[in-house]
Amino acid sequence: MVMLCYKNGSLTREDIRDRYAEKSWDVFNNLLEQTDPLNGGKLGFYYKEHEILPPLPVGFHRYIVDTLTSGPLAETKERQKDEFDPPSEVRALIEGQFMSMRGHAERCGLPVPPKRIIATGGASSNQAILKTLASVFGCPVYTVQRPDSASLGAALR
């Protein structure tokens, strides 16, 4: 079992929610569900602060990738973007966070897709976010309905 922890999770999601979703999780979830997986090639990596693992530059990095769904990686062309429309912004944030986690898990030698993910913390109660997590990792996602489940799991391990 491995536990991955990140600095730019909930506070970054709250910032994007406040900017693009009327400060409402219901609106945020509706925007997320309005867009298809892979977001039409719109990718975003959002770091309000220096990330713990892996260390990445601070900033909101948005790209449009032209050949995201097929073709060799060498043929992929991307262009930087200053901002997306609200639904695309929300999906780019969530998918970007999970793609970063998946890439980090692969670099740590974890099997991808894993057999399962156990999600903890505040976002683990958000079904729209959990659905995206399952899609990006390609496995079932489970939650633990107990406070402090991450620290309890670490102690039991």
C-alpha positions as CSV (number, residue, x, y, z in Angstrom):
1,M,0.0,0.0,0.0
2,V,1.2,3.5,-0.8
3,M,-0.2,6.8,0.3
4,L,0.4,9.8,-2.0
5,C,-0.1,13.2,-0.4
6,Y,-0.2,16.5,-2.3
7,K,-0.1,20.2,-1.3
8,N,-2.2,21.7,-4.2
9,G,-5.3,19.6,-3.8
10,S,-8.3,21.1,-2.0
11,L,-7.2,24.7,-1.8
12,T,-6.5,24.8,-5.5
13,R,-9.9,23.2,-6.2
14,E,-11.6,25.7,-3.9
15,D,-9.8,28.6,-5.8
16,I,-11.0,27.4,-9.2
17,R,-14.5,26.7,-7.7
18,D,-14.6,30.3,-6.4
19,R,-13.4,31.8,-9.7
20,Y,-15.4,29.7,-12.2
21,A,-18.3,28.0,-10.4
22,E,-20.0,30.8,-8.3
23,K,-18.3,29.5,-5.1
24,S,-20.6,26.5,-5.3
25,W,-19.7,22.8,-5.3
26,D,-23.0,22.0,-7.0
27,V,-22.1,24.4,-9.8
28,F,-18.5,23.0,-9.9
29,N,-19.8,19.4,-10.2
30,N,-22.3,20.4,-12.9
31,L,-19.5,22.1,-14.9
32,L,-17.3,19.0,-14.5
33,E,-20.1,16.7,-15.7
34,Q,-20.8,19.0,-18.8
35,T,-17.4,18.1,-20.3
36,D,-16.2,14.8,-21.8
37,P,-13.2,12.9,-20.5
38,L,-10.0,14.3,-22.0
39,N,-11.7,17.7,-22.2
40,G,-11.3,18.0,-26.0
41,G,-7.5,18.1,-25.5
42,K,-7.6,20.9,-22.9
43,L,-5.1,20.1,-20.1
44,G,-4.3,22.1,-17.0
45,F,-1.8,21.7,-14.2
46,Y,-2.5,24.1,-11.3
47,Y,0.0,24.8,-8.6
48,K,-0.8,27.7,-6.2
49,E,2.3,26.6,-4.2
50,H,5.3,24.5,-4.8
51,E,4.2,20.9,-4.9
52,I,5.6,18.3,-2.5
53,L,5.9,15.4,-4.9
54,P,7.0,15.8,-7.6
55,P,8.4,19.4,-7.2
56,L,6.8,21.5,-9.9
57,P,6.8,25.2,-10.8
58,V,4.1,27.4,-9.2
59,G,1.5,28.7,-11.6
60,F,-1.5,27.6,-13.6
61,H,-0.3,25.9,-16.8
62,R,-3.0,25.4,-19.4
63,Y,-2.5,23.7,-22.8
64,I,-4.6,22.6,-25.8
65,V,-3.2,19.3,-27.2
66,D,-4.2,18.7,-30.8
67,T,-3.6,14.9,-31.0
68,L,-4.5,13.8,-27.5
69,T,-6.7,10.8,-28.4
70,S,-4.6,9.0,-31.1
71,G,-1.3,9.0,-32.9
72,P,2.3,8.8,-31.7
73,L,3.4,11.1,-28.9
74,A,6.0,12.6,-31.1
75,E,3.2,14.0,-33.3
76,T,1.5,15.7,-30.4
77,K,1.2,19.4,-30.8
78,E,0.3,21.6,-27.9
79,R,-0.2,25.3,-27.5
80,Q,-0.3,27.2,-24.2
81,K,-3.6,29.0,-23.2
82,D,-4.2,31.7,-20.7
83,E,-7.7,30.5,-19.6
84,F,-10.4,28.1,-20.6
85,D,-14.2,28.4,-20.5
86,P,-15.6,27.5,-17.0
87,P,-16.6,23.8,-17.8
88,S,-13.2,23.1,-19.5
89,E,-11.4,24.9,-16.6
90,V,-13.0,22.7,-14.0
91,R,-12.3,19.4,-16.0
92,A,-8.7,20.5,-16.8
93,L,-8.1,21.1,-13.1
94,I,-9.5,17.7,-11.9
95,E,-8.0,15.6,-14.7
96,G,-4.7,17.4,-14.4
97,Q,-4.5,16.7,-10.7
98,F,-5.2,13.0,-11.2
99,M,-2.9,12.7,-14.3
100,S,-0.1,14.1,-12.2
101,M,-0.9,11.6,-9.4
102,R,-1.0,8.7,-11.9
103,G,2.3,9.8,-13.4
104,H,3.9,10.0,-10.0
105,A,2.5,6.6,-9.0
106,E,4.0,5.1,-12.2
107,R,7.4,6.7,-11.5
108,C,7.3,5.2,-8.0
109,G,6.9,1.7,-9.6
110,L,3.2,1.2,-8.7
111,P,1.2,-0.8,-11.2
112,V,-1.0,1.2,-13.4
113,P,-3.9,0.7,-13.4
114,P,-3.9,-0.3,-9.8
115,K,-6.4,-2.9,-8.4
116,R,-8.2,-0.2,-6.5
117,I,-7.9,3.3,-5.0
118,I,-9.1,4.2,-1.5
119,A,-9.8,7.9,-1.5
120,T,-9.8,9.8,1.7
121,G,-10.2,13.5,2.7
122,G,-12.8,16.1,1.8
123,A,-13.0,15.4,-1.9
124,S,-13.7,11.7,-1.3
125,S,-17.3,12.7,-0.6
126,N,-17.7,14.3,-4.1
127,Q,-19.1,11.7,-6.6
128,A,-18.2,13.8,-9.7
129,I,-14.5,14.0,-8.6
130,L,-14.4,10.3,-7.7
131,K,-15.9,9.3,-11.1
132,T,-13.1,11.3,-12.8
133,L,-10.5,9.7,-10.5
134,A,-11.7,6.2,-11.5
135,S,-11.6,7.2,-15.2
136,V,-8.1,8.6,-15.1
137,F,-6.7,5.6,-13.1
138,G,-8.8,3.0,-14.8
139,C,-9.8,1.2,-11.6
140,P,-12.5,1.1,-9.0
141,V,-12.4,3.9,-6.3
142,Y,-13.5,3.2,-2.7
143,T,-14.0,5.6,0.1
144,V,-13.9,5.2,3.9
145,Q,-16.7,7.0,5.8
146,R,-14.6,7.7,8.9
147,P,-12.9,10.8,10.1
148,D,-9.1,10.8,9.9
149,S,-9.1,7.7,7.8
150,A,-5.7,8.5,6.2
151,S,-3.9,8.7,9.6
152,L,-5.8,5.7,10.9
153,G,-4.7,3.7,7.9
154,A,-1.1,4.8,8.3
155,A,-1.1,3.8,12.0
156,L,-2.6,0.4,11.3
157,R,-0.1,-0.3,8.5
